[in-house]
Amino acid sequence: MAEFVMPTLGSDMTEGTLVEWKKKVGDRVIKGEIIAEVDTEKSAIEVESFHTGVIQQLITQPGDTVPVGTVMAVIREEGKPIEQVETKPEAEPVKQPPPSRVTEPIVSPPSEPGRLRISPAAKQLVAELHVDPSMLKGTGPGGAITLDDVHAAAAMPTNEPSLVAIDRQTRMRETIAAAMARSKREIPHYYLSTTIDLGRAMAWLKAENLKRPVTDRLLYGVLLIKAVALALRQVPELNAVRKEGAVVQIPDIHIGIAVSLRQGGLVAPAIHHTDKQSLGELMTRFQDLVKRARTGTLRSSEFSDPTITVTSLGEQGVETVFGVIYPPQVALVGFGKVVERPWVIEGQVVSRPVVTASLSADHRVTDGHRGGIFLSVVDRLLQEPGAL
């Protein structure tokens, strides 16, 4: 028998609210399958099961807010008899305050701002139609937001500010601030940067894209991500996390990609096994990840698994990025804007596209010597783009 617990989706997460179960008692679930949707300070997340079996008991109810580690459901191994489950006292859900008294009849169950019961499909439709979430009125079971509710809200023009969006953005800023304050307080950062000639990479990319259908063309950012992933194989101590005061080197490379959200704030979900994917596969995964990050349909493992973060502010015109490490990771890689600069090649000054790559790293884990080797490997890999 296995316990399905409220997962930790980052070191700054302390609790989460169950939005809905994707399974019911008696359903079979396999490892990696979506079993629940959980609302966090940053966004709603689809949570995967870490076990294969049959749902024996659903303990937490939709709308309950419970601490990280709380047993939310019990999954028994197939073929095993049903066992009596004893819930832990400390796992009791935190009940939400009752809705305020109203003087008019209630047409549909009220929803607390920021706690809408909404499916991923409806949520994606909200983003696509640019609907103000505060205008949504759920007509589904238990007040859940349906696709028809979204279409109805889209047909109602309004200039009112979105209370839900404001609430979400406020909570996200508080969460980011707490994580960054902890990082700067606990992690002794050191910073390195180097300028990389992207002439060969950009020429290769141009030729490669001429061979591909328009829909399969690559962005230069994918080359940067793949170069970082392969460089971590040679400097693996940067691909690590700190757990209970100890450094744990992670054998798999899951790069977290910093994605800015349209309503403000950012998330950094992981592209799993980044080093083992082709550039075409990475491009597809990258586009999918950005789309789902901005529509609030990320999965729990994408939040919990990053082993290092890559960020780029090139689109904003920034040439150099010195980021703050996201705990419990021990390093962050930044890329700036690709710019044309004078460059000396074989004694001749020529114009070349260059990018500034930076490394923010934890001095308790590595030093500048290893960090410098890492950046030089990234540089060397980008000089052979066909081998990425």
C-alpha positions in Angstrom: 0.0 0.0 0.0 1.4 3.4 -1.0 0.5 6.9 0.2 -0.2 9.7 -2.2 1.0 12.9 -0.4 0.8 16.6 -1.1 4.0 17.0 -3.1 6.6 19.7 -2.6 6.8 21.7 -5.9 9.7 23.8 -4.8 11.5 24.6 -1.6 9.2 27.6 -1.0 6.0 25.6 -1.0 4.5 24.8 2.4 0.9 23.9 1.5 -1.4 23.4 -1.4 -5.2 23.3 -2.1 -6.8 20.3 -3.8 -8.8 21.6 -6.8 -10.1 18.2 -8.0 -9.3 14.5 -8.2 -8.8 13.1 -11.6 -9.5 9.6 -10.3 -12.1 8.0 -8.1 -12.0 5.2 -5.6 -11.5 1.8 -7.4 -9.8 3.4 -10.4 -6.5 1.9 -11.6 -3.6 4.4 -11.8 -0.2 3.9 -13.2 3.0 5.7 -12.3 3.3 9.0 -14.0 -0.4 9.4 -14.6 -2.2 12.6 -13.6 -4.2 11.9 -10.4 -5.1 15.3 -9.1 -5.0 19.0 -9.7 -3.5 21.2 -6.9 -3.5 24.9 -6.5 -0.3 26.5 -5.2 1.0 30.1 -4.7 2.3 30.2 -8.3 -0.3 28.3 -10.3 -2.5 25.2 -10.5 -0.5 22.1 -11.1 -1.4 18.7 -12.4 0.0 16.1 -10.0 1.3 12.8 -11.1 1.2 9.5 -9.2 4.5 8.0 -8.1 2.9 4.6 -7.7 1.0 2.0 -9.8 -2.1 0.4 -8.2 -5.7 1.0 -7.4 -7.2 4.0 -5.6 -8.3 2.6 -2.2 -9.2 5.9 -0.4 -9.4 9.6 -1.2 -8.8 11.4 2.1 -8.5 15.0 1.1 -11.6 16.7 -0.4 -11.6 19.4 -3.2 -11.2 22.8 -1.6 -9.1 21.5 1.3 -5.7 23.2 1.9 -3.2 20.8 3.4 0.5 21.0 4.3 3.2 19.5 2.1 3.7 15.8 3.0 0.0 15.3 4.0 -1.4 11.9 3.0 -4.2 12.8 0.5 -5.0 9.3 -0.9 -4.1 5.7 -0.5 -3.1 3.5 -3.4 -3.0 -0.3 -2.9 -1.1 -2.7 -5.1 -3.3 -4.6 -7.6 -4.4 -8.0 -6.3 -3.8 -7.0 -2.6 -6.8 -7.0 -0.2 -8.2 -3.7 1.0 -6.6 -2.6 4.3 -7.8 -0.2 7.0 -6.2 3.1 6.6 -5.1 5.2 9.6 -4.7 8.9 8.8 -2.1 11.0 10.6 -3.5 13.6 13.0 -1.0 16.2 11.7 -2.4 15.7 8.2 -5.7 17.3 8.9 -6.7 19.7 6.2 -6.9 23.4 6.8 -10.5 24.3 6.3 -11.1 27.5 4.3 -13.1 30.2 6.1 -16.8 30.2 5.4 -18.1 32.5 2.7 -19.3 35.9 3.8 -23.1 36.3 4.4 -25.0 37.6 1.4 -28.4 39.2 1.3 -29.3 38.0 -2.2 -30.1 34.4 -3.3 -27.1 32.5 -4.4 -27.3 31.3 -8.0 -24.2 29.1 -7.9 -21.8 28.1 -5.1 -19.4 31.0 -4.3 -15.7 30.5 -4.9 -13.0 32.1 -2.9 -10.8 34.4 -5.0 -7.9 32.5 -6.3 -9.5 29.1 -5.6 -11.6 28.5 -8.7 -12.6 25.0 -9.4 -11.6 24.9 -13.0 -10.3 22.1 -15.3 -7.1 22.4 -17.3 -9.1 22.6 -20.5 -11.3 25.4 -19.2 -8.3 27.1 -17.9 -6.5 27.0 -21.2 -9.7 28.4 -22.9 -9.6 31.3 -20.3 -6.1 32.1 -21.4 -6.9 31.8 -25.1 -9.9 34.0 -24.9 -8.3 36.5 -22.4 -11.2 36.1 -20.0 -11.1 37.9 -16.6 -11.3 34.9 -14.1 -13.2 37.1 -11.7 -16.1 37.1 -14.2 -16.4 33.4 -14.2 -19.5 31.8 -12.6 -19.3 28.0 -12.3 -22.4 26.1 -13.2 -20.8 22.6 -13.1 -20.8 20.2 -10.2 -19.9 21.9 -6.9 -19.5 25.2 -8.7 -16.9 24.0 -11.1 -16.1 26.2 -14.1 -17.1 24.6 -17.4 -16.2 25.4 -21.0 -19.6 27.0 -21.5 -19.0 29.2 -18.4 -15.8 30.5 -20.0 -17.5 31.2 -23.3 -20.3 33.0 -21.4 -17.8 35.2 -19.5 -16.0 35.9 -22.8 -19.2 37.4 -24.2 -19.5 39.8 -21.2 -17.2 42.9 -21.8 -15.9 44.4 -18.6 -13.3 46.9 -17.5 -13.3 45.8 -13.9 -9.8 44.7 -12.5 -9.4 41.0 -11.9 -9.4 40.3 -8.2 -8.3 36.7 -8.8 -5.4 37.8 -11.0 -4.3 40.4 -8.4 -4.5 37.9 -5.6 -2.5 35.3 -7.6 0.1 37.8 -8.6 0.5 39.1 -5.0 0.9 35.6 -3.7 3.4 34.7 -6.4 5.5 37.8 -5.7 5.5 36.9 -2.0 6.6 33.4 -2.8 9.4 34.5 -5.2 10.5 37.1 -2.7 10.7 34.5 0.1 12.7 32.1 -2.1 15.1 34.7 -3.3 15.6 36.2 0.2 16.4 32.7 1.5 18.8 32.2 -1.4 20.8 35.4 -0.8 20.7 34.8 2.9 22.0 31.1 2.9 23.9 30.7 -0.4 27.3 32.3 -0.8 27.0 33.2 -4.5 29.9 33.6 -6.9 29.5 34.9 -10.4 31.4 34.4 -13.7 30.7 35.5 -17.2 32.2 35.0 -20.7 31.5 36.3 -24.2 30.8 33.5 -26.7 31.1 33.9 -30.5 27.9 32.6 -32.0 29.0 33.0 -35.6 29.2 29.3 -36.4 26.1 28.4 -34.4 24.0 31.1 -36.1 25.2 30.1 -39.6 24.6 26.4 -38.9 21.1 27.3 -37.5 20.2 29.3 -40.7 21.3 26.4 -42.9 19.5 23.8 -40.8 16.2 25.7 -40.7 16.2 25.9 -44.5 16.0 22.1 -44.5 13.1 22.0 -42.0 9.4 22.8 -42.5 8.4 26.1 -41.0 6.7 24.4 -38.1 9.8 22.5 -37.1 12.4 25.3 -37.3 14.7 25.8 -34.3 15.4 28.9 -32.2 18.9 29.6 -31.2 17.9 29.4 -27.6 17.5 25.6 -28.0 21.2 25.4 -28.9 22.1 27.3 -25.7 20.0 24.9 -23.6 21.5 21.8 -25.2 25.0 23.1 -24.8 24.4 23.7 -21.0 23.0 20.2 -20.6 26.0 18.6 -22.3 28.5 20.7 -20.4 26.9 19.5 -17.1 28.1 16.0 -18.0 31.7 17.3 -17.8 31.1 19.4 -14.7 28.5 17.3 -12.9 28.9 19.0 -9.5 26.8 21.9 -10.8 23.9 19.5 -11.5 23.0 19.0 -7.8 20.7 20.1 -5.0 21.2 20.6 -1.3 19.1 18.3 1.0 19.2 18.5 4.8 22.6 20.3 4.7 24.2 17.8 2.3 24.9 18.2 -1.5 23.3 15.5 -3.6 24.6 15.2 -7.1 21.8 14.3 -9.5 22.6 11.7 -12.2 19.9 12.9 -14.6 20.0 16.4 -16.1 16.7 18.2 -15.9 17.1 21.8 -16.9 14.6 24.3 -15.5 13.6 27.0 -18.0 12.7 30.4 -16.6 9.4 31.4 -18.1 7.9 34.8 -17.5 4.1 34.9 -17.1 1.9 37.4 -18.9 0.2 38.5 -15.7 3.6 38.9 -13.9 6.0 36.6 -12.1 7.8 33.6 -13.4 8.1 29.8 -13.1 11.0 27.5 -14.0 9.7 24.1 -15.0 12.0 21.3 -16.0 12.7 19.8 -19.4 13.4 16.2 -18.3 16.6 14.5 -19.5 17.6 17.6 -21.5 21.0 16.2 -22.5 19.4 13.1 -24.1 17.0 14.9 -26.5 17.7 15.9 -30.0 17.4 19.6 -30.9 14.1 19.0 -32.7 12.7 17.2 -29.6 14.0 20.0 -27.3 12.3 22.6 -29.5 9.0 20.8 -29.3 9.3 20.3 -25.5 10.4 24.0 -25.0 7.4 25.3 -26.9 5.0 23.0 -25.1 6.5 23.9 -21.7 6.2 27.7 -22.3 2.6 27.3 -23.6 1.5 25.2 -20.6 3.3 27.5 -18.1 1.3 30.4 -19.4 -2.0 28.5 -19.4 -1.5 27.0 -15.9 -1.3 23.3 -17.0 2.1 22.3 -15.8 2.7 19.0 -14.0 4.1 18.4 -10.6 7.3 16.7 -11.7 8.1 19.6 -14.0 8.1 21.8 -10.9 9.9 19.5 -8.5 12.6 18.0 -10.7 14.8 20.9 -12.1 18.5 20.3 -11.2 19.7 23.7 -12.6 18.0 26.8 -14.1 18.6 28.5 -17.4 17.3 32.0 -17.8 17.6 34.5 -20.7 16.6 38.1 -20.9 17.8 38.6 -24.4 14.4 39.5 -25.7 14.3 42.4 -23.3 17.5 43.7 -24.6 19.6 42.7 -21.6 23.2 41.8 -22.5 24.3 40.2 -19.2 22.2 38.3 -16.6 23.5 37.5 -13.1 20.7 35.5 -11.6 19.9 34.4 -8.1 20.1 30.7 -7.5 16.8 29.0 -6.8 17.1 26.7 -3.8 17.8 23.8 -3.4 19.7 24.1 -6.7 23.3 25.1 -6.6 23.7 26.9 -9.9 22.0 29.1 -12.5 23.1 29.9 -16.0 22.1 33.2 -17.7 22.2 34.3 -21.4 21.8 37.8 -22.6 21.0 39.4 -26.0 22.8 38.3 -29.1 24.6 41.4 -30.4 27.1 42.2 -33.2 30.5 43.0 -31.8 34.0 43.5 -33.3 35.9 40.2 -33.0 39.4 39.3 -33.8 39.9 36.2 -36.0 43.3 35.2 -37.3 44.5 38.8 -36.8 41.5 40.4 -38.6 38.9 42.4 -36.9 35.5 41.3 -38.1 31.9 41.6 -37.0 30.5 38.6 -35.2 27.2 37.8 -33.3 28.1 37.2 -29.7 26.3 36.4 -26.5 27.3 36.8 -22.8 26.9 33.6 -20.8 27.0 33.9 -17.0 27.1 31.5 -14.2 25.8 32.0 -10.6 27.0 29.2 -8.4 27.0 28.1 -4.8 30.6 28.5 -3.4 29.9 25.8 -0.9 29.7 23.3 -3.8 32.0 24.6 -6.4 34.6 27.3 -6.9 35.5 29.7 -9.7 37.9 27.2 -11.3 35.2 24.6 -11.9 32.7 27.3 -12.9 35.2 28.6 -15.4 35.7 25.2 -16.9 31.9 24.8 -17.2 31.6 28.1 -19.2 34.5 27.2 -21.4 32.8 23.8 -22.2 29.6 25.6 -23.1 31.6 27.9 -25.4 33.4 25.0 -27.1 30.2 23.1 -27.7 28.6 26.1 -29.4 31.5 26.1 -31.8 30.4 22.7 -33.0 26.6 23.2 -33.3 26.2 20.2 -35.6 27.2 17.9 -32.8 24.7 19.2 -30.3 
